[in-house]
Each structure stands twice: as C-alpha cells, then as structure tokens.
Amino acid sequence: MQGQRIGYVRVSSFDQNPDRQLEQIEVGKVFTDK
C-alpha cells in the first residue's frame, strides 16, 4: 500500500485566489482554507 499525499492551501481573504498555489501541488487530495 502506498502512502497518500495530502495538500493544504490557505489564503488570508476571500478575494484572494488559491489557483497559483494549486498549480504547484502534486497530491491526491487538497484542502483549501479561506
């Protein structure tokens, strides 16, 4: 069984866009916190 890679992306305000951070992540599951 292989390990699972989980990503976490955070932006500090609702008008910021997390897409730039998501472009660099190579994981199976991503959680975003706004």
N, C-alpha and C positions, 0 to 999 in steps of 0.2 A: 504494500500500500504506500503510495506517495503522499508526502505532506501537502497541505493546502496553503496557498499563499493568499493572504487577505490584505487589501489595501484600505487606507483611511485617508480621505481628502477633507480638508477643512478650509472654509472661507469665513472671514470675520463679519461680513454683512450680506444681506440678501441681494444687493445689486452687483456683487462680485460673481464671476463666472469660474467654476472649478474645471472647465474643459482643458485648460493648459496643463493642469496637474494630471488629469486623467490620461492625456496623450502619452505621458511618460511612464505610466504604470502598466506592468505586465503581470496581472494577477487574475485569479478566477472569480473573486468577489470583491466588490468595492462598496464601502460605506461612505456617504457624504454627509457632513455636518455643516449646517448653515446657521 
